[in-house]
Amino acid sequence: MEAKPNRILIVEDDAGILELLKENIDYAGYKNVCVQKGSDAIEWLSVNTPFLVVLDYGLPDMNGKELINELLNRKIQVPPFIVSTGQGDEHIAVEMMKLGAKDYIIKDSHFLEMIPLLIKHVCSEIENENKLKKNEQELIDLNQFNRQIIDSALEGIIVYDQYLNYITWNPFMERLTGTLAKDIIGKNAKNVFPFLKEVGVIENVENALKGIIGSEVEFLLEINTTGKPVWVSDAISTLKNTSAEIIGAISIVRDITERKQAEEALQKNRDSLKELLFENSELILNDSNSIEYNKLAEIIRKISGAKFASFNIFEKNEVEYSTVGFAGLKDFNSLSKKYLGYDFLNKKWKFNGERNNMTKDRTITHFDNLYDYVGNLMPRPVYYLISKTFNLGEVSVVRITKNNVQKGDFTLIFKKGETLQNPEIVELFATQVGLFLERKNSEDELKSSFSLLSASLESTADGILAVDVDGHPTIFNHRFTEMWNIPQKLLNNREDGNILNWVVSQITDPDEFKSKVENLKGNNKITSINLIELKDGRIFERYSIPQIIGDSVVGRVWSFRDITESRLATEKLQVSENRYRRFINSTPDLVFIKDEEFNFIVVNEQLCKYYNRTKEEILGKGVFDFMEEKYAKNCHMSDKEALIVNDIVYREEVQGDMVFETVKFPVEYQKDKVGVGGFIRNITDRKLAEQALQNKMDEMTRFHRMIVGRELVMVELKKEINELLKKNGEEAKYKVVE
């Protein structure tokens, strides 16, 4: 039963003293339990364990000595206790000290004052004793634990003193060497095992005693008592005491015989693989640089001990695959047609998802038989026939991967009762084949990319030149050499500066060109575009961008385009444009072109003046933005009429006091887009003049009509007078002209 800290049992028959003791002990910070008789104390201690007992020697039912003896007789744990006695009872106190009392106190005038101090002192001693006992026990337990570790360790543990004498030689070393610890302890390592000096162990121990840790040594341990050689590794370090003083050296010895044997076997297998694969590259590639899949299947068949081996290649989707190689059976193609009804090689299969789950997390997966491996790809009778005919047993699938992407696999089919041999070298071979397939694919893709790049470079109309960071040419197309008329000898040599000097010699301003080239070298991340005029009159547009791979600038690409014809055409077009502009701006008419939405896209200066707007304010807007709605409607109607009739439309349009003559016609202003063009002339003055002339003509007509009528009346009157005169026999007086 564990003692509760700070709990004190007070055994005192005097009720007054008991109350004062309780009060003082409480004040000192200790919890307490109080009893007045020895029997009560024994009963309480049978089920409780206090940290300390304050025991009054003279109790009503028994004295302190009798109480302790009773506890011992009943085998009740006796807790630490202090005895209080009356004056003159020092001999009683001595007897109680012999029974185990921690201290005693005389009940005098200072008793109550001294009791808390005494309790504190005794409690401190008890705590120290408990700690000491705990440490001693822990040390004992630790020593026993360390001894158990040393004795049960699955590796050798050797401890040397400062003079290279053995002080520890555990059971593992006894089993390893056949030498018992009793025959080794106390003896010097140099004398017992002289060969330790040759293999470097003695040197490492001596260095460890100086505080220097050497590298682990491996050596062949040949001990006569065992009769067999053993490979061991020996790691030696410094042994220090609790004061960090070097008191010896400790050695950890491991049996590495199996590892050494495995390494030797692996090296032997690697040598075999090297002989089979690395020193016979013709096994992989033939003269046409294509992969010899059948030979690869034959190699892994020999390595693995399989009866048959197939080589499967996966498509990029990792779902479909084809069997491209087979080893172990002559006339495989004809036999596959005989048994299966089709050519097994180069047939595309869909990967079995269930089988994929079984194989995806391992390089080699074993199946008990062909049926478990193939699943539903073939009819069951065919499996049985093939298995029985060829006496087939288990099947192993060896995945070929690169960067967690399955490139293919080897399917190894074994004779019944046989299993996979050399799994490590099989895995290594599959890894190497995966690396080779990846490299071959990369090379093929690189060739394809280079071919595509070359074709692209040669198909462009621009001259292309790529240079490295130092300005040396790395690639160029035929168009570049053609544009600059570069001699073949310069193309063959590509000496630094020769091609550049040849180019510069043809430019009208070589200094400016060189300056821009140097500027681009110093600012290798910028893009540049400018025009180059040649002495023969040609004009090239030069475009230059940095060539970047990843985050690094590795050079620069120059593109040259001959824009001589387009430049001349542009200049001619500009002349034509200027002439056209002068023409439409020199006429007094309003000239315009509208798009299919009847918004202005071309206007002349007269139209801008008429609307009192700038060209920018008019373009993109329609007549409703500048005219009154009633006039704008008439104008818009004639615009639409020109598109509907697809012909010239003539109109006179009145706007207030002004009259305009309009000529509108369809115009294709863009490919497959037709708008309206027009000329508008202000004919108000002409109309006014015409009206005045018409008025004058009308007036003259009326005057003429009036004069002519009067003359006719006079003629008739003269005729009548002449008739009267004739009737009267007189001679006609008037001469009338008909």
C-alpha positions in Angstrom: 0.0 0.0 0.0 1.5 3.3 -1.1 1.9 6.0 1.6 -0.1 9.2 0.9 2.1 12.3 0.9 1.7 14.8 3.7 -0.7 12.6 5.7 0.3 12.1 9.3 -1.3 9.8 11.9 -1.4 11.4 15.4 -1.7 8.8 18.3 -2.2 10.8 21.6 -4.4 9.9 24.6 -4.6 13.4 26.1 -7.5 15.2 24.3 -6.1 18.7 25.0 -2.6 17.9 23.8 -4.1 16.1 20.8 -6.1 19.1 19.8 -3.1 21.4 20.1 -0.9 18.9 18.1 -3.5 18.7 15.4 -3.7 22.5 15.2 0.1 23.0 15.0 0.5 20.2 12.4 -2.3 21.6 10.3 -0.7 25.0 10.4 2.6 23.5 9.2 0.8 22.3 6.1 0.3 18.6 6.8 -3.0 16.7 6.7 -3.6 14.5 9.7 -5.7 11.8 11.2 -6.1 11.6 15.1 -6.7 8.6 17.4 -6.4 8.3 21.2 -5.9 4.5 21.7 -3.4 2.0 20.4 -6.1 -0.4 19.2 -7.6 2.4 17.1 -4.2 3.1 15.6 -3.7 -0.6 14.7 -7.1 -0.9 13.1 -6.6 2.3 11.0 -3.0 1.2 10.0 -4.3 -2.1 8.8 -6.1 -0.4 5.9 -4.1 2.9 5.5 -0.5 3.9 5.3 0.4 7.4 6.5 3.6 9.2 5.5 4.5 9.6 9.2 3.1 8.6 12.7 3.5 10.8 15.8 3.2 8.2 18.6 2.7 8.9 22.3 4.5 6.2 24.2 2.1 6.0 27.1 -1.4 5.1 25.8 -4.3 3.9 27.9 -4.6 0.4 26.4 -0.9 -0.3 25.4 2.4 1.5 25.2 4.3 2.5 22.1 6.6 -0.5 22.1 3.6 -2.9 22.4 1.9 -1.2 19.5 4.9 -1.6 17.2 5.3 -5.2 18.1 1.6 -5.9 17.5 2.0 -4.3 14.0 4.9 -6.6 13.3 3.1 -9.7 14.6 0.1 -8.9 12.4 2.5 -8.2 9.5 1.1 -4.8 9.1 3.6 -2.4 7.5 5.2 -0.2 10.1 5.3 3.4 8.7 8.0 5.9 9.8 7.2 7.2 13.3 8.3 9.7 15.9 7.9 8.8 19.7 6.9 11.4 22.3 7.7 10.6 25.9 7.6 12.3 29.3 10.7 13.8 30.9 13.0 11.2 32.3 12.0 8.6 29.8 15.0 8.9 27.5 15.8 5.2 27.9 12.3 4.4 26.5 13.1 6.6 23.6 16.3 4.7 22.9 14.4 1.4 22.9 11.9 2.8 20.4 14.8 4.0 18.2 16.0 0.5 18.1 12.5 -0.6 16.9 12.9 1.9 14.0 11.7 5.3 15.3 13.0 8.1 13.2 13.3 10.4 16.2 11.8 11.2 19.6 10.7 14.4 21.5 10.2 15.1 25.2 6.9 16.5 26.3 8.2 19.6 27.9 7.3 23.3 27.7 8.7 23.5 24.1 7.0 20.3 22.9 4.2 21.9 20.9 6.5 24.5 19.5 9.2 22.0 18.4 6.9 19.3 17.0 6.3 20.9 13.6 10.0 21.5 13.2 10.8 17.9 14.1 8.1 16.6 11.7 9.5 18.7 8.9 13.0 17.4 9.6 11.9 13.8 9.7 9.8 14.2 6.6 12.8 15.6 4.7 14.9 12.6 5.9 12.1 10.2 4.9 11.9 11.8 1.4 15.7 11.5 1.0 15.7 7.9 2.1 12.8 7.1 -0.3 14.7 8.8 -3.2 17.9 6.9 -2.3 16.0 3.6 -2.1 14.3 4.4 -5.4 17.6 5.2 -7.1 19.2 2.1 -5.7 16.3 0.0 -7.0 16.4 1.7 -10.4 20.1 1.1 -10.6 19.6 -2.5 -9.7 16.8 -2.8 -12.3 18.9 -0.9 -14.9 21.8 -3.2 -14.4 19.6 -6.2 -14.6 17.9 -4.8 -17.7 21.2 -4.0 -19.3 22.5 -7.4 -18.6 19.3 -8.9 -20.1 19.8 -6.7 -23.2 23.4 -7.7 -23.5 22.7 -11.4 -22.9 19.7 -11.5 -25.3 21.1 -9.2 -28.0 21.1 -10.6 -31.5 24.4 -9.0 -32.1 27.8 -9.2 -30.4 28.5 -6.8 -27.5 32.1 -6.5 -26.4 33.5 -4.0 -23.8 37.2 -3.2 -23.5 38.8 -1.5 -20.5 41.5 1.2 -21.0 44.2 -1.4 -21.5 42.3 -3.4 -24.2 41.3 -6.1 -21.8 37.9 -7.8 -22.3 35.4 -6.9 -19.5 32.2 -8.0 -21.4 31.7 -10.8 -23.9 28.0 -11.6 -24.4 26.4 -14.9 -25.3 26.1 -13.9 -29.0 29.9 -13.7 -29.2 30.1 -17.1 -27.4 27.8 -18.6 -30.1 29.6 -16.8 -32.9 33.1 -17.7 -32.0 32.7 -20.8 -29.9 34.7 -19.1 -27.1 33.2 -18.7 -23.7 33.2 -15.5 -21.7 35.0 -17.1 -18.8 37.9 -17.9 -21.1 38.0 -14.3 -22.4 37.2 -11.9 -19.6 40.3 -10.1 -18.2 42.5 -11.1 -21.1 44.1 -8.7 -23.6 42.6 -8.5 -27.1 46.0 -8.3 -28.8 47.0 -11.6 -27.3 43.7 -13.5 -27.7 43.0 -12.6 -31.3 46.2 -11.3 -33.0 44.5 -11.0 -36.4 42.3 -8.1 -35.1 45.3 -5.8 -35.6 45.5 -6.7 -39.3 41.8 -6.0 -40.0 41.8 -2.6 -38.2 39.9 -3.5 -35.0 42.7 -2.8 -32.6 43.4 0.6 -34.2 39.7 1.5 -33.9 39.7 0.5 -30.2 42.8 2.6 -29.5 41.2 5.5 -31.3 38.0 5.1 -29.3 40.0 5.3 -26.0 41.2 8.7 -27.3 37.7 9.8 -28.1 38.1 9.3 -31.9 35.3 7.2 -33.6 36.6 5.3 -36.6 34.6 3.8 -39.5 33.0 0.4 -39.2 35.2 -2.5 -40.4 34.1 -5.7 -42.1 36.3 -8.8 -42.1 36.2 -12.6 -42.3 36.3 -14.1 -38.8 38.0 -17.5 -38.9 37.9 -19.1 -35.4 39.3 -22.6 -35.0 36.7 -23.6 -32.4 33.7 -23.1 -34.8 35.3 -24.7 -37.9 33.5 -22.3 -40.3 34.4 -18.8 -41.5 32.0 -16.0 -40.7 31.8 -12.4 -42.1 31.3 -9.8 -39.4 31.1 -6.0 -39.1 32.6 -4.3 -36.1 31.5 -0.8 -35.0 33.5 0.6 -32.1 32.7 3.7 -30.0 33.8 5.4 -26.8 32.5 4.2 -23.4 32.2 7.0 -20.8 31.1 7.2 -17.1 28.5 9.6 -15.7 31.3 12.2 -15.4 31.9 12.0 -19.2 35.3 10.4 -18.5 36.5 7.7 -21.0 36.6 4.4 -19.2 36.8 2.0 -22.1 35.5 1.2 -25.5 32.3 -0.7 -26.6 32.1 -2.8 -29.8 29.0 -3.9 -31.6 29.6 -7.0 -33.8 27.1 -8.2 -36.4 27.0 -11.4 -38.4 26.8 -10.2 -42.1 27.6 -13.6 -43.7 24.1 -13.8 -45.3 24.4 -10.3 -46.6 27.9 -10.9 -48.0 26.7 -14.1 -49.7 23.7 -12.3 -51.1 26.0 -9.5 -52.4 28.3 -12.0 -54.0 25.3 -13.8 -55.6 23.9 -10.4 -56.7 27.2 -9.4 -58.2 27.5 -12.7 -59.9 24.0 -12.2 -61.4 24.9 -8.6 -62.3 28.0 -9.9 -64.1 25.8 -12.4 -65.9 23.4 -9.6 -66.8 26.2 -7.4 -68.0 27.5 -10.2 -70.2 23.9 -10.9 -71.5 22.8 -7.4 -72.0 25.3 -4.6 -71.7 28.2 -6.2 -73.6 25.9 -7.5 -76.3 23.9 -4.5 -77.5 23.0 -6.4 -80.7 20.5 -8.3 -78.5 18.4 -5.2 -78.3 18.8 -3.3 -81.5 19.2 -4.7 -85.0 20.8 -3.1 -88.0 17.7 -1.1 -88.7 17.8 0.4 -85.2 14.6 -1.3 -84.2 14.1 -3.3 -81.0 14.7 -7.1 -81.1 11.7 -8.0 -78.9 12.2 -11.8 -79.3 15.8 -11.6 -78.2 14.8 -9.6 -75.1 12.2 -12.3 -74.3 14.8 -15.0 -74.8 17.2 -13.2 -72.4 14.7 -13.0 -69.5 13.6 -16.6 -70.2 17.2 -17.8 -69.6 17.6 -15.6 -66.5 14.3 -16.6 -64.9 14.4 -20.3 -65.8 11.0 -20.0 -67.5 9.8 -22.4 -70.2 8.2 -19.7 -72.2 8.5 -15.9 -72.1 6.4 -13.2 -73.8 7.1 -9.5 -74.1 4.1 -7.2 -74.0 4.2 -3.5 -74.9 1.5 -1.1 -73.6 -0.1 1.8 -75.4 0.2 5.3 -74.0 -3.3 4.9 -72.4 -1.9 1.9 -70.3 -5.1 0.0 -71.1 -4.3 -1.7 -74.4 -1.2 -3.8 -75.0 0.3 -6.0 -77.7 2.5 -9.1 -77.5 5.5 -8.2 -79.6 8.0 -10.9 -78.6 8.0 -14.6 -77.6 10.7 -17.0 -76.7 10.9 -20.7 -75.9 8.8 -22.1 -78.8 9.7 -22.5 -82.5 7.2 -21.5 -85.1 5.2 -19.7 -82.4 3.1 -17.8 -85.0 1.9 -20.9 -86.8 1.3 -22.7 -83.5 -0.7 -19.8 -82.1 -2.9 -19.8 -85.2 -3.3 -23.6 -84.8 -4.4 -23.5 -81.2 -6.0 -20.1 -80.9 -7.1 -19.4 -84.5 -5.3 -16.1 -84.8 -1.7 -14.7 -84.8 -0.9 -14.1 -81.2 2.0 -11.6 -81.9 1.0 -8.0 -82.5 -2.6 -8.6 -81.5 -4.0 -5.8 -79.3 -5.5 -6.8 -76.0 -7.4 -4.9 -73.4 -5.8 -5.0 -70.0 -7.7 -6.9 -67.4 -8.7 -4.5 -64.6 -8.8 -7.1 -61.9 -5.4 -8.4 -62.9 -4.2 -4.8 -62.9 -5.2 -4.4 -59.2 -3.2 -7.5 -58.4 0.0 -6.4 -60.2 0.1 -2.6 -60.0 1.9 -2.3 -56.6 4.7 -4.8 -57.3 7.3 -5.6 -59.9 6.8 -9.3 -59.9 3.4 -11.0 -59.4 2.9 -14.8 -59.3 -0.1 -16.8 -60.5 -0.7 -20.4 -59.7 -1.5 -21.4 -63.3 -2.2 -20.0 -66.8 -6.0 -19.9 -66.2 -5.6 -17.6 -63.2 -3.4 -15.3 -65.3 -5.3 -15.1 -68.5 -8.8 -15.1 -67.1 -11.6 -14.7 -69.7 -9.3 -13.8 -72.7 -9.5 -17.4 -74.0 -12.0 -20.2 -73.8 -11.3 -22.5 -70.8 -10.8 -25.7 -72.9 -8.0 -23.9 -74.8 -6.2 -23.2 -71.4 -6.5 -26.8 -70.4 -5.2 -28.0 -73.8 -2.2 -25.7 -73.8 -1.4 -26.4 -70.2 -1.6 -30.2 -70.7 0.3 -30.2 -74.0 3.2 -28.2 -72.7 3.0 -29.3 -69.0 2.7 -25.8 -67.7 2.6 -24.6 -64.1 2.8 -21.2 -62.5 3.0 -17.9 -64.3 5.0 -14.8 -63.2 4.3 -11.3 -64.5 7.2 -8.8 -64.4 6.1 -5.2 -64.9 8.3 -2.8 -66.9 7.7 0.7 -65.6 9.3 4.2 -65.8 8.2 7.0 -63.6 5.2 4.9 -62.4 4.0 4.5 -65.9 3.7 1.0 -67.2 5.6 0.6 -70.4 5.1 -3.2 -70.8 5.6 -6.5 -69.0 7.3 -9.9 -69.4 5.0 -12.9 -68.9 7.0 -15.9 -67.7 5.4 -19.3 -68.0 7.1 -22.1 -66.0 7.1 -25.9 -66.4 5.0 -27.6 -63.7 6.8 -27.9 -60.4 9.4 -25.2 -61.3 9.4 -21.6 -60.1 11.1 -18.2 -60.8 14.9 -18.1 -60.5 17.1 -15.0 -59.9 14.2 -12.6 -59.0 16.6 -9.8 -58.2 18.3 -10.0 -61.6 14.9 -10.4 -63.3 13.7 -7.1 -61.6 17.0 -5.4 -62.6 16.7 -6.6 -66.2 13.1 -5.3 -66.3 14.2 -2.0 -64.9 17.0 -1.7 -67.5 14.6 -2.6 -70.3 12.2 0.1 -69.0 15.0 2.6 -69.1 15.9 1.5 -72.6 12.3 1.7 -73.8 12.0 5.2 -72.3 15.2 6.3 -73.9 14.3 4.8 -77.3 10.9 6.5 -77.1 12.5 9.7 -76.2 15.0 9.4 -79.1 12.2 8.6 -81.5 10.1 11.5 -80.2 13.2 13.7 -80.5 13.8 12.6 -84.0 10.2 13.2 -84.9 10.2 16.6 -83.2 13.5 17.5 -85.0 12.1 16.3 -88.3 8.9 18.3 -87.7 11.0 21.3 -86.7 13.1 21.0 -89.8 10.1 20.7 -92.0 8.5 23.7 -90.3 11.6 25.7 -90.7 11.9 24.8 -94.4 8.2 25.4 -95.1 8.2 28.9 -93.8 8.7 31.9 -96.1 10.9 33.6 -93.5 14.6 33.2 -93.1 15.2 31.6 -89.7 18.5 31.7 -87.7 19.0 30.4 -84.2 22.2 31.4 -82.2 23.5 30.4 -78.8 24.2 32.8 -76.0 27.5 33.7 -77.5 26.0 34.5 -80.9 27.3 31.3 -82.6 24.8 29.9 -85.2 23.1 26.6 -84.1 20.4 26.1 -86.8 19.1 28.0 -89.9 16.9 27.2 -92.8 17.5 27.3 -96.5 15.4 30.4 -96.9 17.8 32.3 -94.6 20.9 31.4 -96.7 19.0 32.2 -99.8 17.9 35.7 -98.6 21.4 36.6 -97.6 23.2 34.8 -100.5 25.5 33.1 -98.0 28.3 31.1 -99.7 28.5 27.3 -99.0 32.0 27.6 -97.5 30.7 29.9 -94.7 27.8 27.4 -94.1 30.3 24.5 -93.8 32.7 26.3 -91.4 30.3 28.4 -89.4 33.3 30.2 -87.9 32.5 32.8 -85.3 31.6 36.1 -86.9 31.9 35.1 -90.5 28.2 34.7 -91.2 27.5 37.9 -89.3 30.1 39.8 -91.2 28.7 38.6 -94.5 25.2 39.7 -93.5 26.5 43.1 -92.3 28.3 43.7 -95.5 25.0 43.8 -97.4 23.2 46.4 -95.1 23.0 50.1 -95.9 23.6 51.0 -92.2 25.9 48.3 -90.8 26.8 50.2 -87.7 23.2 50.5 -86.5 22.7 46.8 -87.1 25.8 45.8 -85.1 24.7 48.2 -82.3 21.3 46.5 -82.1 22.9 43.0 -82.1 25.2 44.0 -79.2 22.3 45.5 -77.3 20.3 42.3 -77.6 23.3 40.3 -76.3 23.3 42.5 -73.2 19.6 42.2 -72.8 19.0 38.6 -73.6 15.3 38.5 -72.4 13.9 41.3 -74.6 12.1 41.0 -77.9 13.0 43.2 -80.8 11.6 44.1 -84.2 12.9 46.5 -86.8 13.4 47.1 -90.6 16.7 46.5 -92.4 17.5 48.2 -95.8 19.9 46.3 -98.1 22.2 47.9 -100.6 20.4 46.1 -103.4 17.1 47.9 -102.6 15.5 45.1 -100.7 13.9 45.6 -97.3 13.8 43.0 -94.6 11.7 42.9 -91.4 13.8 41.5 -88.6 12.0 39.9 -85.6 14.1 38.6 -82.7 13.0 36.7 -79.6 15.0 34.9 -76.8 15.2 31.1 -76.9 14.2 29.8 -73.5 14.4 26.2 -72.1 12.8 25.9 -68.7 13.8 29.2 -67.0 17.1 29.7 -68.7 17.8 31.7 -71.9 20.0 29.5 -74.1 20.1 31.7 -77.2 18.1 33.8 -79.6 16.0 33.2 -82.7 16.2 35.7 -85.6 13.4 35.8 -88.2 13.9 37.7 -91.5 11.0 38.5 -93.8 11.5 40.1 -97.2 8.8 42.8 -97.2 10.2 44.7 -100.3 7.1 44.0 -102.5 4.7 44.5 -99.7 6.5 47.7 -98.7 6.2 49.0 -102.3 2.6 47.9 -102.5 2.0 49.7 -99.2 3.6 52.8 -100.6 1.5 52.6 -103.8 -1.6 52.0 -101.6 -0.7 55.1 -99.6 -0.3 57.2 -102.7 -3.6 55.9 -103.9 -5.2 56.6 -100.5 -3.8 60.1 -100.5 -5.1 60.7 -104.0 -8.5 59.3 -103.1 -8.5 61.6 -100.0 -7.6 64.6 -102.0 -10.3 63.8 -104.5 -13.2 63.4 -102.0 -12.0 66.4 -99.9 -11.7 68.7 -103.0 -15.3 68.3 -104.1 -17.9 70.6 -102.7 -20.3 67.6 -102.4 -20.8 65.7 -99.2 -19.2 62.3 -99.7 -19.7 59.2 -97.4 -19.7 55.4 -97.1 -21.9 53.7 -94.6 -21.7 50.1 -93.3 -24.5 47.6 -93.5 -25.9 49.1 -90.2 -26.0 52.5 -92.0 -23.3 54.0 -89.7 -20.6 56.2 -91.3 -17.3 54.6 -92.0 -15.9 57.1 -94.5 -16.7 60.9 -94.6 -15.0 63.8 -96.3 -14.2 67.2 -95.0 -17.4 68.9 -96.5 -19.7 66.5 -94.7 -17.8 67.2 -91.4 -18.3 70.9 -92.0 -22.0 70.4 -92.8 -22.6 68.6 -89.5 -20.1 70.8 -87.6 -18.4 67.7 -86.2 -14.9 66.3 -86.4 -14.4 63.0 -88.4 -13.9 61.1 -85.1 -17.2 62.4 -83.8 -19.1 61.2 -86.9 -17.5 57.8 -87.7 -19.5 54.9 -86.2 -22.7 56.9 -86.0 -25.8 57.3 -88.2 -27.9 60.2 -89.5 -30.3 60.0 -86.6 -27.5 61.2 -84.4 -27.1 64.5 -86.4 -30.4 65.3 -88.1 -34.0 65.9 -87.2 -36.0 62.7 -87.2 -38.3 63.6 -90.2 -35.3 64.4 -92.4 -33.3 61.5 -91.0 -36.1 59.1 -91.9 -36.1 60.2 -95.6 -32.3 59.9 -95.7 -32.4 56.4 -94.2 -35.2 55.3 -96.5 -33.1 56.2 -99.6 -30.1 54.4 -98.1 -32.1 51.2 -97.7 -33.6 51.6 -101.2 -30.0 51.6 -102.7 -29.3 48.3 -101.0 -32.7 46.8 -101.9 -32.6 47.6 -105.7 -28.8 47.0 -105.7 -28.4 50.0 -108.0 -27.9 53.8 -108.2 -30.7 55.8 -106.6 -31.2 59.5 -107.4 -33.2 61.6 -105.1 -33.9 65.2 -104.2 -34.3 65.7 -100.5 -35.5 68.8 -98.8 -34.3 69.9 -95.4 -36.0 73.1 -94.3 -35.1 75.8 -96.8 -32.4 73.7 -98.4 -32.7 71.2 -101.2 -30.1 68.4 -101.7 -29.5 66.2 -104.7 -28.4 62.7 -103.5 -26.8 59.9 -105.5 -26.7 56.6 -103.5 -25.3 53.2 -104.5 -24.2 49.9 -102.9 -20.5 49.6 -101.9 -18.6 46.4 -100.8 -16.6 48.0 -98.1 -15.2 44.6 -96.8 -15.2 41.1 -98.1 -18.8 39.9 -98.2 -20.0 43.1 -96.5 -22.1 45.7 -98.5 -22.9 49.2 -97.3 -24.0 52.4 -99.0 -21.9 55.1 -100.7 -23.2 58.5 -101.6 -22.7 62.0 -103.0 -24.9 64.8 -101.7 -24.9 68.2 -103.4 -26.6 71.3 -102.1 -28.8 72.5 -105.0 -30.7 75.1 -103.1 -29.2 78.1 -105.1 -29.7 76.2 -108.4 -33.3 75.5 -107.5 -33.9 79.1 -106.6 -32.3 80.2 -110.0 -34.4 77.7 -111.9 -37.6 78.9 -110.2 -36.8 82.6 -111.0 -36.1 81.6 -114.6 -39.4 79.7 -114.8 -41.2 82.7 -113.4 -39.7 84.9 -116.0 -40.6 82.5 -118.7 -44.2 82.3 -117.5 -44.4 86.1 -117.5 -43.0 86.3 -121.1 -45.5 83.7 -122.2 -48.4 85.6 -120.8 -47.2 88.8 -122.5 -46.7 87.0 -125.7 -50.1 85.5 -125.6 -51.6 89.0 -124.9 -49.8 90.6 -127.9 -50.6 87.8 -130.3 -54.3 88.0 -129.3 -54.6 91.7 -130.0 -53.0 91.3 -133.4 -55.5 88.6 -134.4 -58.4 90.8 -133.4 -57.1 93.7 -135.5 -56.7 91.4 -138.5 -60.3 90.2 -138.2 -61.5 93.8 -137.8 -59.6 94.9 -140.9 -61.0 92.0 -142.8 -64.6 93.0 -141.8 -64.0 96.6 -142.8 -62.6 95.5 -146.2 -65.7 93.3 -146.7 -68.0 96.2 -145.9 -66.2 98.5 -148.3 -66.3 95.8 -151.0 -70.1 95.4 -150.5 -70.4 99.2 -150.9 -68.4 99.0 -154.0 -65.5 100.7 -152.6 -61.9 99.6 -152.7 -60.5 97.7 -149.7 -58.7 100.0 -147.4 -56.4 97.5 -145.5 -53.9 95.1 -146.7 -54.3 91.9 -144.7 -51.5 89.4 -144.6 -52.7 85.8 -143.9 
